[in-house]
Amino acid sequence: MTTPRMRVKAPKNAIKGEIVEIMTLISHPMDTGLRKDKHGIIIPRKIINKFVCKYNDMEVFVVELHEAISANPLIQFSLVTNDSGILKFIWFEDEGKVYSTTRKLRVS
């Protein structure tokens, strides 16, 4: 399997106290755990089961995902900007794999 592709749409600059929109998408080959391979063996479930956004190491958005989630989950949320810093986006997979990326945010 190739490494999932993570995409984030977040502003680079904001005004203190401003509410900004964040959009994330991870291209990930999901499997529900309900399909069988050509030998009749059930293909284990493999989905992105949790997403976390941290703003300067503090969790500001967390969502748990379940079987009905799309193959490439798009997650959109709002964030109040307080200080300049780092936004860290983390996706957790059933097999224990973790994927993450960061963006800098400058607040004036």
Secondary structure, 3 states (H helix, E strand, C coil): CCCCEEEEECCCEECCCCEEEEEEEEECCCECCCCECCCCCECCCECEEEEEEEECCEEEEEEECCCCCCCCCEEEEEEECCCCEEEEEEEEECCCCEEEEEEEEEEC
